[in-house]
Amino acid sequence: MNTNAFSSSYVHNAWYVAAWAKDLTHAMRAITIMDCPVLLYRTEDGRPIALEDRCCHRRVPLSRGTLIGDTVQCGYHGFTFDCSGKCIAIPNQEQIPPRARVKAYSVCEKHHLIWIWMGDPASADESLVPDFSVLSDPRHAWESDYMHAQGNYRLIIDNLNDLSHLSFVHSSTIGNAATALAELEVNDSEQGVTQTRWMINTPPPPTYQRLAGFEGPIDRWQVISFLPPTTVRIRTGGRASSNGERSFNGDDTIGMVALHAITPETATTSHYFWAQTHDFRIDEPSVTQSLFQEIRKAFHEDLEIFALQQAAILQDTNGEEISCRADRAQIAVRRHIQRLLDQEARGVVVGAS
């Protein structure tokens, strides 16, 4: 596998996370997505807006200007734009050139997140937003975060679809030797890639011991769903005492869901939005925070890996890799992403489910 294939190619006709909803207010917020500068803000009535963050006059970022009501005034020469990106005022000039406008992006608010569609607005179907509805499930408590990653988005998607690395990178928190040794079932469909691991009659990882009180051998599972093109939902859990049954149900089981939304920034950097839920001891905020901090520690270990990989890829003119049996799901995801890129190149609108 040639890692130089991790270029700046992006699937544009899809939903990406631009911000956590709680972080977007009636104030301007700048972000780069797929090499494009984007300006985010809420209108006075709370509606999310996304515009090209570059004035059409002399290309100064609009985010350096002023938000006046629901309009944005450029801080260089005072051109003012409405929520659709149309210029509605130029100082000392009554006639506005019809081409005086900036690009407006389709946005929506769903599952506590602000989603942006970077491609054709006519194809922006909100029903294609990836399913993160567990964040609205009262049976789960959760916490969220944002990280900036020094790595191409496909390196992060690789990581999330290869949890065998938990045995080695995260052995002090969420992983142990059983993860790498577990058998892997992979299902590749038009909707994405799903992989399942069952770890039967194995020692509980440190996090399970500390927060769930698991002591002896347990049965544990991981179900990873890749939701194209850049989101991943990971369902994990365990049974307090092993009975050998491959079942998620029971009074002695616990469950957690990790949600990952990777938004490409540039060819070598990414925005990483994530949340961690749990369905046990949900009325104890200290448990939610303890779990969050343990997961956060693990993810920051991953950030270091991404940066090392990206640096090596930039230095390596050969770019060849050797894959192994444990990489089956990861390779299926790589092929899936490439299919989406090829489809979009042919003009086919790509959606998520």
N, C-alpha and C positions, 0 to 999 in steps of 0.2 A: 504494500500500500504506500503510495507516495503522499507524504504529508504536505507537500507543496500545493496539493489540490485544495488545501484550506486557504483559498484566496478571498477576495473581498466580495464574492458573489453572494447575493441575498435574494430571498424570496420576498418580493414586495407586496404581493396581494395576499396578505395574511394579517392577523391581529398580533400586535406586540404590546407589552406593558411599557407605558411611558412614566408612570408614577403610582405610588400608593395613593388611593383616594384621599386619605387623611392628610397627606402632605401637599395637596394642590389647593390653593386658596385664591382669593381675589388679589393676586400679586403675580408678577411675571417670573417665570422659571425657565431657564435655558437648558436644553439637553441636545446632544448630538446622537442621531439615530441613523445607522447605515450611511455614515459620512455626511449626512444632511443636518444642518443646524435647525433646530425646532424650538419654537417659543410656545410655552404652555401657560394657561391661566384659566381661572373661572370667571364667568360673567357675574354681575351683581346678584343675579338670581340663582347662581350656583352651577351653571352649565359649563362643562369643560370645553376649552377651545385650544386648537393647535394650529399654528401658522408657521410658515417659513421664517426663520429668524434671520432675515437679511432684507433690509430695505431695498426696494427696486430702484431707488434713486442713485445712491452711491454705495450700496452694499454694506452699510454699517449694521451690526446686529440690532434688531428692534428691541431686544431684551435690555439694551442699554438706554432705552428711552423711558417713556412715562405711560402708565396705564391710566386713562381718563375715562371713567365710567366703564363701558365695555369696549372702548376703542384704544388703539395703541398709537402713540405719537413717537416718531423717530427722534432720537436725541441729537441728531446731526443737523437736519434742516427742517424738521417739524412736519414732514409728511405724516398724515394720520390715516390709519387703516381700521376698517370695521371687522367684525368677526368672520366675515367671508373672505377676508384678505383684500378687499377692494379699497383703493385709496379714496377717501371721501373729503380730504382737505389738503391743500397746499398753500402755505403762507403767501399772501400777496398775489394769488392767482385764482380766478374763478373757474376757469375751464380745466377739468381734470382729464388727462389723456386716458382713453379707454384701456390701454395696456398697463396703466399704473396700478398694479396689484401684486400681491405676493401669494404664494400657494397656500391653500388651506387644506388641512388633512382631516379625514373622518376620524372622530373619536367617540368613545362611549364609556360609560361607567358601569362596571359589572363586577360582582364578587369582591368588592372593596378595592378595586383596581381601576386605573384609567388606562384604557386600551387605545392604541392608535393603528390606523391602517395606512401604510406608506405608499400603497399602489393606487390603482384606479378607484376613485371614490364611488363610482357607480357600482362597483363590485363589493363594497363594504357591507356585508350582511352580518348583523349582530348575532345571529344564531350560530355563527361560526366561531364565536369567542370560546376558547378552551374552557372546559368545565372545572372551575375551581369552587363549585358551590358548597363544598365542605366548610368553607369559611363562614357560611351562614347557617350551619347545622348546630342547633343548641346542644347537641350531644358531644360537641367538641369544644375544647378551649384551645386558644392559639396565640401565637406571637409572630410578628413579621419583621423583616429587615431588608436592607439594600446593601449590596457590595459592588465595588468597582473592580473588574477583573482585567488583569494585564494578559489577555489571551483572546484569540479568535473564538467566536461563539461556538464553533464546531468542536473545539477542544473541550468546552464545558459540557456540551451535549454528550460527547464521548464519555466523559467522566461519570455523568449521571446514569448512563446506560451500561456501566461496568462496575457494579458494586463489589466485585471481587477485590477491589483495591481497599475496601474497608478493613480487611484482615491485616493490612500492612501500614496504611496511612493513618487509620483511626482506631488502632488497637486499644487506646486508653479510654475510649468513649463508646461508640456505637458498633464497633466491629470486633470480631475475634476470628480465630482460625477456621471456624465452621463455615463462614461465608464463602471463602475461596474454594472450599471442598464440596459445597453443595451442588447437586445436579441442577441444570438450568433448562427450563422449557421456554421456547421462543415462538411467538406468533406474530407474523408479519402480514398486515392487511392494508387495504387502501386507507383505512382510518389512522394507521400508525403501527407502532411496534409495541407489543406487550411481552414482558418476560416475568417468569415466576420462579422463585427459589423456595424450597422447603428445607429447613434444617431440623431434623427430627432427633430428639433425645441428645441435645447438645448443651454445653454450658451457656448460661446467659451472658451477654455482653455486659460490660460495666454499667452502662446506663440503665439497663433492665434491672440490675441488682440494686442500684442506688434509689431509683424512683418508683419501681414497681414492687420491690421486695422479693424478686425472684431469686431463689437460692440453688436448688438442685437442677438436674437436667430438665430442659424445657423443649417444647416444639415451637419453632419460629418460622416466620414467612416474610418474604419480600415480593411485592408485585409492582413492577415498574411499567408505567404507561407513557410512552413517547407520543405526545400530541403535536403533530407537525404544525409549523416547522421548527419551533424552538422552545416548547414547553414540555415539562416532565412532571408527572404525578407519581409519587412513590408511597405505596401503602405497606406499612410494616406492622408487625405485632408478634405476640407470643402467647403461649399457654403456660400457666404457672407450673404444671406438672405434666410431663410427657405421657401421652397415651397413644402416640403413633398415628392418630387420625389427622388427615390433611383437611382440617376444617377451621374456618375463621371464627366460628361461633362457640359460645360456652361462657358460663359464669366466671371461669377462671382465666379468661383471655383479656388482653389489653390490645389496643390498636392505636396507631399513629399514622398521620398522612403528612408527607413533606411535599410542598408545592414549589416548583422552580420555573420561573419565567426568565429566559435569557433574551435580552434585546441587544442585537449587534450595535456597537458604537462605531468602530472602525474595523479595518482588516485585522488589527492586533489587539483590540480592546473591546470589552463588553459590559453592559449593565446587567446586574444579577439581582433580580427581585425574588424573594423566597419567604415562605411561611412554614411553620411547624405546628401541627395540631396534635392533640391527644384526647382519648375518650375515657381516661381513668383519672380519678381525683381531680375532676374538672372544676370543683369548687374551692380548690386550693391554689391561689395565685403563685405561691412560692414554688409549687411543682411545675407550673407552666414556665416560670422564669428559670428554674433549674434546668429543665429540659431544653429550653431555648438557648441557654448559655452553653450547654454541652454540645448541641448541634452547631451553634455558631463557632465554637472552637474547632470542630471538625471541618466546617466549611472554610475557615481561614487557613487550615492546613491544605485544603484543596487549592486555594488561591495561590499559595506558594508553588504548588505543582504546575498550575497553568502558566505562571510566569516563567518557570524553568523550561517548560515545553516550548513556549512561544519563542524564547530566546534561542533555544537549540534549533528550532525550525528555521529561524531567520539566518542562522549561521551555517546551516547544513545545505549545501548545494545538491546533495544526492537525494535526501528526503525519503529514503526507503525505510520501511518498517517490516518487522516479522510479526505476524499475528498468531494467536494460539486458540485452542478450543474454547477457552472462556470468553473470547471476543465475539462469539456468534451474534449476540444481540447488538453489540456496538457496531459491527459491520453491517448488519441489517439496517440499522438506523442511518449509517453513512449512505448506504445505497438509496434509502428512502429520501433523504434530503437531496441527493443528486437527482433523483427522479423529479422531485418538485421543481428544482432549478431548471431542468430540461423542459418540463411542461410549461413553465412560465416563459421560457425563451421561445416556445412555440405559440404563446398567446393564450394558454390555458390558465384560467383562474384557479389558484390553489387555495383550499380552505382547511381549517382545523376542525376537530370535532371534540 
